[in-house]
Each structure stands twice: as C-alpha cells, then as structure tokens.
C-alpha cells in the first residue's frame, strides 16, 4: 500500500475514532462526570484511566504493525483531549455544590 496524504488522513481518522470509542466503552460522558464527581470520583476517574491506557496501547500496537506513527499520533491526540475533558469536568463538578447529580 502506498503511503500518501489520503492514507495518512484515513489512518488518523480510524485510530482517532478507536481512541474515542474506548472512552465510550469504558466511561460515562464528561457531563456525567461533572455532575456526579462528588458521589463517585474514584470509580469515574478509574475508568478514564482504563480508557487512556487502552487508547495508547491500541495506538502503539497499530503503529508497530503498520510501521507508521500515525495510529499512535491519532490515539495519543484523542487520549490527551479526553484526559483534559474528564479532568476539567471533575474540576468543574468539585467547584459546584448545586448539582443534583443523577444518583442518590
């Protein structure tokens, strides 16, 4: 397979989606994290860590197999974005006392 801009874009999209899917599979949304952080922080952030590890390992594995750095760049970018989003949501949730939450 010839590696060109189209191939790079396809690989970027595929592996960015893979990392995003990891968070969908393991985690609630950042909004859910924000409104429930005071009730179950340990559990919420544990699964964010699992999604992060999965995304990075999958990207590294795909880069090794394809002998191309693009999969790791894609998953790494999404992991960084989602790490920020979930930690930002946790911070916002801790700063607000007026959230009703989704659990009692």
GROMACS elastic network, one bead per residue, 0.5 to 0.9 nm:
[ bonds ]
;  ai    aj funct       b0    kb
    1     7     6  0.87831   500
    2     7     6  0.76931   500
    3     6     6  0.78630   500
    3     7     6  0.56281   500
    3     8     6  0.69257   500
    4     7     6  0.52888   500
    4     8     6  0.61621   500
    4     9     6  0.86359   500
    5     8     6  0.50226   500
    5     9     6  0.60743   500
    5    10     6  0.85616   500
    6     9     6  0.51143   500
    6    10     6  0.61567   500
    6    11     6  0.85884   500
    7    10     6  0.50816   500
    7    11     6  0.60977   500
    7    12     6  0.84755   500
    8    11     6  0.51413   500
    8    12     6  0.60252   500
    8    13     6  0.85846   500
    8    70     6  0.67405   500
    9    12     6  0.50368   500
    9    13     6  0.61636   500
    9    14     6  0.85618   500
    9    70     6  0.88206   500
   10    13     6  0.51797   500
   10    14     6  0.60573   500
   10    15     6  0.85757   500
   11    14     6  0.51174   500
   11    15     6  0.60484   500
   11    16     6  0.82469   500
   11    70     6  0.64225   500
   11    71     6  0.61764   500
   11    74     6  0.79754   500
   12    15     6  0.55011   500
   12    16     6  0.58556   500
   12    17     6  0.83973   500
   12    70     6  0.60282   500
   12    71     6  0.61336   500
   12    72     6  0.88473   500
   12    73     6  0.76237   500
   12    74     6  0.51731   500
   12    75     6  0.82623   500
   13    16     6  0.52087   500
   13    17     6  0.60589   500
   13    18     6  0.85477   500
   13    71     6  0.88676   500
   13    74     6  0.73890   500
   14    17     6  0.52810   500
   14    18     6  0.62777   500
   14    19     6  0.89807   500
   14    71     6  0.79693   500
   14    74     6  0.82803   500
   15    19     6  0.63278   500
   15    20     6  0.85725   500
   15    55     6  0.87767   500
   15    58     6  0.84885   500
   15    59     6  0.67874   500
   15    62     6  0.84526   500
   15    70     6  0.81754   500
   15    71     6  0.52717   500
   15    72     6  0.77102   500
   15    73     6  0.85634   500
   15    74     6  0.55535   500
   15    75     6  0.56937   500
   16    19     6  0.52889   500
   16    20     6  0.63164   500
   16    21     6  0.86388   500
   16    55     6  0.88785   500
   16    59     6  0.88337   500
   16    71     6  0.75987   500
   16    72     6  0.89089   500
   16    73     6  0.84346   500
   16    75     6  0.50122   500
   16    76     6  0.81720   500
   16    77     6  0.74579   500
   16    78     6  0.59451   500
   16    79     6  0.88041   500
   17    21     6  0.59753   500
   17    22     6  0.86056   500
   17    74     6  0.84383   500
   17    75     6  0.79720   500
   17    78     6  0.82885   500
   18    21     6  0.50801   500
   18    22     6  0.64128   500
   18    55     6  0.71389   500
   18    58     6  0.80878   500
   18    59     6  0.83794   500
   18    74     6  0.89053   500
   18    75     6  0.71526   500
   19    22     6  0.51509   500
   19    23     6  0.68926   500
   19    24     6  0.89687   500
   19    51     6  0.77559   500
   19    52     6  0.79829   500
   19    54     6  0.76890   500
   19    56     6  0.77736   500
   19    58     6  0.79549   500
   19    59     6  0.79104   500
   19    74     6  0.79451   500
   19    75     6  0.51231   500
   19    76     6  0.80783   500
   19    77     6  0.88675   500
   19    78     6  0.60837   500
   19    79     6  0.66527   500
   20    23     6  0.53891   500
   20    24     6  0.64818   500
   20    25     6  0.88225   500
   20    51     6  0.86846   500
   20    55     6  0.79443   500
   20    75     6  0.80874   500
   20    78     6  0.65359   500
   20    79     6  0.78763   500
   20    82     6  0.80152   500
   21    25     6  0.60915   500
   21    26     6  0.85891   500
   21    51     6  0.87966   500
   21    55     6  0.87370   500
   22    25     6  0.51207   500
   22    26     6  0.61272   500
   22    27     6  0.81097   500
   22    50     6  0.85536   500
   22    51     6  0.52452   500
   22    52     6  0.78911   500
   22    54     6  0.67610   500
   22    55     6  0.63430   500
   23    26     6  0.51727   500
   23    27     6  0.52197   500
   23    28     6  0.77965   500
   23    29     6  0.83400   500
   23    47     6  0.82170   500
   23    48     6  0.70012   500
   23    50     6  0.84923   500
   23    51     6  0.51365   500
   23    52     6  0.77258   500
   23    55     6  0.83909   500
   23    79     6  0.88970   500
   23    82     6  0.79086   500
   24    27     6  0.57258   500
   24    28     6  0.70328   500
   24    29     6  0.77380   500
   24    51     6  0.85082   500
   25    28     6  0.84312   500
   25    51     6  0.79988   500
   26    47     6  0.56920   500
   26    48     6  0.72027   500
   26    50     6  0.71232   500
   26    51     6  0.59669   500
   27    30     6  0.85479   500
   27    33     6  0.88578   500
   27    44     6  0.70607   500
   27    45     6  0.85722   500
   27    47     6  0.56159   500
   27    48     6  0.61125   500
   27    50     6  0.87622   500
   27    51     6  0.73692   500
   28    31     6  0.79899   500
   28    32     6  0.59461   500
   28    33     6  0.67495   500
   28    44     6  0.75778   500
   28    47     6  0.86548   500
   28    48     6  0.88336   500
   29    32     6  0.51658   500
   29    33     6  0.63550   500
   29    34     6  0.86665   500
   29    86     6  0.80114   500
   30    34     6  0.61083   500
   30    35     6  0.87856   500
   30    82     6  0.85709   500
   30    85     6  0.63612   500
   30    86     6  0.51192   500
   30    87     6  0.83849   500
   30    88     6  0.82900   500
   30    89     6  0.55775   500
   30    90     6  0.79377   500
   31    35     6  0.63701   500
   31    36     6  0.85979   500
   31    86     6  0.84786   500
   31    89     6  0.66322   500
   31    93     6  0.89824   500
   32    35     6  0.53433   500
   32    36     6  0.60173   500
   32    37     6  0.80750   500
   32    89     6  0.84975   500
   32   101     6  0.80780   500
   32   102     6  0.78641   500
   33    36     6  0.53047   500
   33    37     6  0.53788   500
   33    40     6  0.86553   500
   33    41     6  0.78543   500
   33    44     6  0.65419   500
   33    45     6  0.83585   500
   33    86     6  0.69205   500
   33    87     6  0.88441   500
   33    89     6  0.61544   500
   33    90     6  0.60630   500
   33    93     6  0.75189   500
   34    37     6  0.56052   500
   34    38     6  0.85853   500
   34    86     6  0.80151   500
   34    87     6  0.89865   500
   34    88     6  0.82719   500
   34    90     6  0.50928   500
   34    91     6  0.75553   500
   34    92     6  0.62293   500
   34    94     6  0.77143   500
   34    99     6  0.87092   500
   34   101     6  0.86704   500
   35    38     6  0.77953   500
   35    39     6  0.87330   500
   35    89     6  0.83198   500
   35    90     6  0.83196   500
   35    92     6  0.86835   500
   35    93     6  0.56594   500
   35    94     6  0.87649   500
   35    96     6  0.87062   500
   35    99     6  0.57904   500
   35   100     6  0.72127   500
   35   102     6  0.72844   500
   36    39     6  0.53171   500
   36    40     6  0.63341   500
   36    41     6  0.74182   500
   36    44     6  0.85391   500
   36    90     6  0.85628   500
   36    93     6  0.72995   500
   36    99     6  0.81167   500
   36   100     6  0.84549   500
   36   101     6  0.52336   500
   36   102     6  0.67707   500
   36   103     6  0.74673   500
   37    40     6  0.55351   500
   37    42     6  0.84188   500
   37    44     6  0.73523   500
   37    45     6  0.88253   500
   37    89     6  0.84161   500
   37    90     6  0.58448   500
   37    91     6  0.85995   500
   37    93     6  0.59628   500
   37    94     6  0.67586   500
   37   101     6  0.86818   500
   38    41     6  0.60445   500
   38    90     6  0.86611   500
   38    93     6  0.72994   500
   38    94     6  0.65615   500
   38   101     6  0.88789   500
   39    42     6  0.89553   500
   39   101     6  0.82143   500
   39   103     6  0.78773   500
   39   104     6  0.84070   500
   40    43     6  0.56134   500
   40    44     6  0.62321   500
   40    45     6  0.86652   500
   41    44     6  0.51963   500
   41    45     6  0.59941   500
   41    46     6  0.82839   500
   41    90     6  0.79293   500
   42    45     6  0.55049   500
   42    46     6  0.59703   500
   42    47     6  0.88329   500
   43    46     6  0.50921   500
   43    47     6  0.65316   500
   43    48     6  0.88556   500
   44    47     6  0.56069   500
   44    48     6  0.65986   500
   45    49     6  0.63120   500
   45    50     6  0.87090   500
   45    86     6  0.79454   500
   45    87     6  0.83249   500
   45    90     6  0.86356   500
   46    49     6  0.51838   500
   46    50     6  0.64176   500
   46    51     6  0.88534   500
   47    51     6  0.61588   500
   47    52     6  0.84557   500
   48    51     6  0.51494   500
   48    52     6  0.61478   500
   48    53     6  0.87007   500
   48    82     6  0.83410   500
   48    83     6  0.73229   500
   48    86     6  0.73882   500
   49    53     6  0.61702   500
   49    54     6  0.85223   500
   49    83     6  0.83438   500
   50    53     6  0.52339   500
   50    54     6  0.60953   500
   50    55     6  0.85559   500
   51    54     6  0.50961   500
   51    55     6  0.60324   500
   51    56     6  0.86073   500
   51    79     6  0.80864   500
   52    55     6  0.52284   500
   52    56     6  0.62654   500
   52    57     6  0.85989   500
   52    76     6  0.88071   500
   52    79     6  0.56293   500
   52    80     6  0.83931   500
   52    82     6  0.81586   500
   52    83     6  0.73556   500
   53    56     6  0.52682   500
   53    57     6  0.60290   500
   53    58     6  0.84177   500
   53    79     6  0.85900   500
   54    57     6  0.52173   500
   54    58     6  0.59241   500
   54    59     6  0.84125   500
   55    58     6  0.52635   500
   55    59     6  0.60942   500
   55    60     6  0.85640   500
   55    72     6  0.87151   500
   55    75     6  0.56996   500
   55    76     6  0.73298   500
   55    78     6  0.81619   500
   55    79     6  0.65188   500
   56    59     6  0.51239   500
   56    60     6  0.60470   500
   56    61     6  0.84996   500
   56    72     6  0.68688   500
   56    75     6  0.60629   500
   56    76     6  0.60742   500
   56    79     6  0.72192   500
   57    60     6  0.50712   500
   57    61     6  0.59994   500
   57    62     6  0.84948   500
   57    72     6  0.84899   500
   57    75     6  0.89033   500
   58    61     6  0.51162   500
   58    62     6  0.60936   500
   58    63     6  0.85223   500
   58    71     6  0.83831   500
   58    72     6  0.79181   500
   58    75     6  0.77970   500
   59    62     6  0.51292   500
   59    63     6  0.60722   500
   59    64     6  0.86021   500
   59    69     6  0.86728   500
   59    70     6  0.84145   500
   59    71     6  0.50125   500
   59    73     6  0.75894   500
   59    74     6  0.74115   500
   59    75     6  0.54026   500
   59    76     6  0.73561   500
   60    63     6  0.50440   500
   60    64     6  0.61854   500
   60    65     6  0.86777   500
   60    69     6  0.81432   500
   60    71     6  0.71192   500
   60    72     6  0.51918   500
   60    73     6  0.89171   500
   60    75     6  0.84920   500
   61    64     6  0.51459   500
   61    65     6  0.62532   500
   61    66     6  0.85752   500
   61    71     6  0.85638   500
   61    72     6  0.81734   500
   62    65     6  0.51440   500
   62    66     6  0.59515   500
   62    67     6  0.80866   500
   62    68     6  0.81251   500
   62    69     6  0.86089   500
   62    70     6  0.88582   500
   62    71     6  0.59963   500
   62    72     6  0.73008   500
   63    66     6  0.51637   500
   63    67     6  0.54505   500
   63    68     6  0.50031   500
   63    69     6  0.52195   500
   63    70     6  0.67640   500
   63    71     6  0.54045   500
   63    72     6  0.58886   500
   63    73     6  0.89239   500
   64    67     6  0.50328   500
   64    68     6  0.69468   500
   64    69     6  0.79912   500
   65    68     6  0.79252   500
   66    69     6  0.81964   500
   66    71     6  0.84852   500
   68    71     6  0.71225   500
   68    72     6  0.83788   500
   69    72     6  0.55602   500
   69    73     6  0.62429   500
   69    74     6  0.87608   500
   70    74     6  0.60657   500
   70    75     6  0.86195   500
   71    74     6  0.51211   500
   71    75     6  0.61712   500
   71    76     6  0.82875   500
   72    75     6  0.52054   500
   72    76     6  0.56553   500
   72    77     6  0.82725   500
   73    76     6  0.50423   500
   73    77     6  0.59792   500
   73    78     6  0.86462   500
   74    77     6  0.52208   500
   74    78     6  0.64042   500
   74    79     6  0.86195   500
   75    78     6  0.51518   500
   75    79     6  0.59656   500
   75    80     6  0.85159   500
   76    79     6  0.50118   500
   76    80     6  0.61067   500
   76    81     6  0.85633   500
   77    80     6  0.52221   500
   77    81     6  0.62383   500
   77    82     6  0.86812   500
   78    82     6  0.60066   500
   78    83     6  0.83215   500
   79    82     6  0.52022   500
   79    83     6  0.58605   500
   79    84     6  0.84548   500
   80    83     6  0.51211   500
   80    84     6  0.62107   500
   80    85     6  0.86471   500
   81    84     6  0.52220   500
   81    85     6  0.61856   500
   81    86     6  0.87625   500
   82    86     6  0.60292   500
   82    87     6  0.83362   500
   83    86     6  0.54720   500
   83    87     6  0.61022   500
   83    88     6  0.83804   500
   84    87     6  0.52490   500
   84    88     6  0.58290   500
   84    89     6  0.84068   500
   85    88     6  0.51097   500
   85    89     6  0.60557   500
   85    90     6  0.86095   500
   86    90     6  0.61488   500
   86    91     6  0.86246   500
   87    91     6  0.61732   500
   87    92     6  0.86153   500
   88    91     6  0.50838   500
   88    92     6  0.61944   500
   88    93     6  0.85613   500
   89    92     6  0.51122   500
   89    93     6  0.60746   500
   89    94     6  0.86167   500
   90    93     6  0.50882   500
   90    94     6  0.62036   500
   90    95     6  0.86988   500
   91    94     6  0.52032   500
   91    95     6  0.63331   500
   91    96     6  0.89224   500
   92    95     6  0.51505   500
   92    96     6  0.64746   500
   93    96     6  0.53226   500
   93    97     6  0.76923   500
   93    99     6  0.77684   500
   94    97     6  0.72739   500
   96    99     6  0.66013   500
   97   100     6  0.85231   500
   98   101     6  0.89244   500
  100   103     6  0.82445   500
  100   104     6  0.88818   500
  101   104     6  0.76296   500
